[in-house]
């Protein structure tokens, strides 16, 4: 049963706009020197990110006004398209290799990452299936179909290779299974298997093993695998309480790699200090609160699981990124939602926010 339409959740909407604004400012501030050196234009990445933000906002408003209930009829085709693109990106001549990873399809005017589409597709697929399931307590009938689909998607993403995105996807589906009422015994076993799978993925891939060892002791190889973590901590430490000031980062002068993508939070902490970084963390906390509130107050099981899945996926990604930047987790290539440079990620993140805002129109007042 769906209730009469209400205005979309204003707090969530405002929080997302604030995070997006912070992201645009930090993309420019962190990349201005690099783009001036490489492209002769300090606004190069900022202009591209601004364009993607505008396209993403159009997608967000479009999904906000497109009845989420009608998404059900499109779930099957878009999941198939997503899997086809995941396979295509691995084929020579189609996928583009950057820094040893083949994660993008070059369309000429833009690079497209199929994994970002698949994350949203899988959330919709699992939400639709679980909302109709009457055997959620049965492993074979209630969980296995979704675990197979998740394993297939995560396996293709691992081949790119992209362990971080595979972990985010798997963790999101796990949270959705928990929200749907799966047995704790089944989920505990899945957690154990997942931990073993991640351990194997690290152990049998030399560069991942080097990153893990660098996480344990970055000072052992300060000019090699420990370099990212050490420079990131230097940035955060030099920021102090109030920061060096917007645009005053020292690490962005080719000291900290990936300073406008995976490690942009370190530049943010350096320029805006502990207070600025804490305010960004607070914005993510507000986002999680509003997203889960919408999930809990939705009377429609499909909408509830869909909102919970999108919210938890973005939250997991933010937690992993901040964990890497602060040296709390091994280095893995996961961008910070709304903040890091990356068009495809921003586009589908904002599209997902549009779905949550659409669902919020049909939630109960309390």
N, C-alpha and C positions, 0 to 999 in steps of 0.2 A: 504494500500500500504506500502510495506517495502522497505527501501533504500538498497543500496549496503553495504556490510559489512565494518565496520571500526574496528580499534583496540578497545578493551574494555576500559572503563574509568579508566585511570591510577591513577588519584587523588583519586577516590573512593577505588580502589584496595590498594593503598599505605596507605590510612587512616585506612582501616580495618586491615591491617597487623600491623600497629602501635598500634591500640587498642588491638589486640590479643596479641602482645608482652607485653604490659603493664599488661594485664590480667594475663599472665603466671607468670610474675615476682611477681605480687601482691598476687597471689594464694600461691606461695611458701613463700613469706615473712610473710603473715598473718597466715599461717597454720603450720609453721615449729614447733612451740612449742607444739601445740595441738596434732599433729601427732606423735611427739616424745614421748609425755606422753602416748597417747592411743595405738600407734602401734609400737613404738620403731624405727621409721623411719621418719625423718623430711622431706623427699621428697615424702611421701606417696601420698598426694593429688596432689602434683605437677606432679608426674609421670602419674597419672591417667588423669589429665587435659591435659598434653602434648599429651598423646595418643589420647584423644578426639579431640584435636586441629588438629592433623595430619589427623585423619579420616574426620574431618570437612573440612579441606583444600582440601582433595581428593574430597569430595562432592561438594565443591565450584567450583573447576576446572571442575568437571564433568558436573555440571549444566551450567557453563559458556560456555561449548562447546556443550551442548545439546540444539538444537533449541527450544526456548521457545514456539514457535507456535505449536510444537508437544505435548506440555503438555496438550492441550485441550482434547485429546482423553483419558487421564488418570485421569482427574479430578473427574469424577463420581465414579470410583472404589476406589480411594484413600480417598475420602470423606466418603464413606461407611465404609471402613476399619478404618478410624479415629474415627467415631462414635461408631463402634463396640468395639474398644479398650477403648473408654471413658466409655462405659457401663461395659466392662469386669473388669476395674480397681476397680470398686465399689463392685465386687462380692467377697465374702469370699473365701480365698484360692488362689485367683489370684492377687488381689491388695495387696501391702505391706504398712502397716501403720507405719508412722514415725512422731513423735511429734504430734500425734492426727490427722494427715492428711493421707488419703489413695489416693496418687497421682501417685504411681509408680507400675510397673509390674516388678517383679524380674525374670530376665532371667538366673540367675546363674552367668554368667560372667559379667553382667551389670544390672543396673536398668533403666527402660525405662519409660518416662513420656508421656503418650498419648496426653496430653493437648498441648505440644509443636508441635507435628505433626498436630493436629487439627487446631491450629492457622494458619499455613501455608496453609493447605488444604482449610480452609474457605476463605482466601484471594484469592486463585486461583479460587474457586467456584464463589465468588461474582464478581470478575473481569471478568470472562467469561460470566456470566449472564448479568451484566450491559453493557458489550460491545456490546451485541446483542439487548438490550432492546430499544424499540421505545416508551415506555410509562413511562419514568422515572418520569414524572410529576404526574402520577397517583399513589395514595397511594396503591390501591388494586392490580393493575397489575404491577406497577413499583417497589414498595418497599416491599410489604407484604411478598412475597416468601423468600426474603433474611433476613427479620426480623424474620420470623419463624425459618429458619435454624440457624440464630445467637442465637435466644432465646433458642433453643433446646441445642445447643453446650454450651452456657453459663450456662444453668441450670444444665447440667451434671457436668460441672467444679465446680459449686457452691456446689454440693453434696459431693465433695471430702474432705473437702471444700477448695476452693481456690478463694476467692473474687478478689484478685489482678489480676490474669490471666483472669478471666471473664470480669473485667473492661477493661483490655488491649484489649481483643478480641472485645468487644462491641464498644469501642472507635475507633478501627481501621476500623471496618465496617462502622461506622458513617462517618468517614473522607472519605472513599471510595464513600459513597452515595453522600456526598457533592461534591466530585471531579467529579462525574458522572453527576451532574446537578440537583439533587433532589431539590424540593421546600424548601425554607427557612422556610416556615410555618410548613411543615411536620417535618423538622429536629428540629425545635424549640420544637414542641410537643414531639418528641422522646427524646430530651434532658431532658425535664421535667419529663417524665415517667422514664427515666433512673435514674435521681436523686432520685426519689421516691423509685425506686426499690433498689438502693444502701442503702438508709436510712432504708428501711424495713429489708434488709439483715443484717445491723449493729444492729438495735434495737432488733430484735428477736433472735440474737445469742449472748449469754452472753459474750463470750470471745472477740467478736468484739466490743461490747459496752464498755467493760473495756478498750480496746485499744483506742477507740475514746475518752473516758474520760481522759485517760492518756495523749493523745495528747493535749487535752485542758489544762491540768495541770499535767505535769509529776511529779512535786515535791510532789504531794499529796500522791503518793505511790511509793517512790523512790526505794524501794527494791522489788517491785512487777511489776505491769504493766508499770510503768514509767521507769523501769530500762534500757531497751534498748535505749530509746531516750536520757536519761541522759548520759549514757556511750558513746553513739555515739557523743554527743555534746562535751563531755570531750575530746574525741579523736581529733575531728576537731579543738577545741580550743587550745589544747596543741601543735598542729602542727605549729601554727603561720603562718608567711609568707613563710619561707623556709623549714619548717618541721624538725623533729627530726633526719632525715636521714634514708635511706633505710635499713630496717631490725631492726630499733631501736624503734618500737612501744612498748608502755607499755600496751595498752589495749588488745593486742593479748594474754597476759598471763592470759587467762581465765576470764578477766573482761568483755569484750564485747562479748555477745553471737552471733553466726552466723557471726563471723568476716571474714570468707573466702567466704561467700555466700551473703546473703542479705545486710550485713553491711560492705562489703569490701571497699566501697568508704570512709568510716570513717577511716579505717586503712590507706588508700591511702593518705587522707588528713593529717593524723597525721604524716606520714613518709615523705611525699613530700611537705607538707605545702599548703598554699593557691595557690601558683604559680603552683605547680604540679597538684593540683586538677583542677585549671582553664584551664591548658593545655589539660587535659582529656575532660573537658566540651567543649573546642574549637574543639577537634577532633570529638566529636559527632555533633557539629554544622556544621563542614565541611561535615561529612557523610550525614546529613540531606539535606544540600544544593546540594550535588552531586546527591543524590537519587531523590530528587524532580526535579532537572534539567533534569535528564534522563526521568522521567515521563512526563514532559512538552514537551520535544523535540522529543518524540516518536510519529510517525504518526499513529501507530496502537492503537486503543482504548483499546484493551485487554492488550497490553504491558504497556500502560500508566497507567491504573488502577492497574495493577499488581505491577509495580514499586512503585506507590504511596502507595499502601497497605502495602507492605513489609517495606518500609522506615518509614511510620508513625507508624507501629506496634513496630518496634525497638525503635523509638524516644519516643513513649509513655511509653514504659517499662523503658527506661533510665530516663525520667522525673519523673516517679513515684518513682523509686528507690532512686534517689537523693533527692526527696522531703521528703521521709521517713527518710533518713539518716540525713538530715539537720533539722529535726523536723518541716518541713513545711506541712507534711501530716501524717495521722494516720499510724501506723505500719501495713504493709501488706507484705506478702512473695513474692516479685517480685525481681528477680535477676537483676544485672546490665549487660546488653548485652556485650559480649566479655570479660568482666572483672571478673565477679563472677564465682566461682567454680560450675560446673554443666555440665555434658556431653551432655545430650539430648538437653538442651537449646542451647549449643554452636553448636552442629551438625546442627540443623535445622536453626539456625541463619545464619551460614555460607552457608548452601544450598540456603537460600533465597538471600544472597548476590550474589551467583553464578548466580541466575536468573536475578538479576538486571544488573550484568555485561554483561550477554548475551544480554539483551535488549539494553544495551548501544551501542552494535555493529551496531544497526540499527537506531540510532537516527540521527537527522539532525545536521550538524556541529555547528549551532548556535541556 
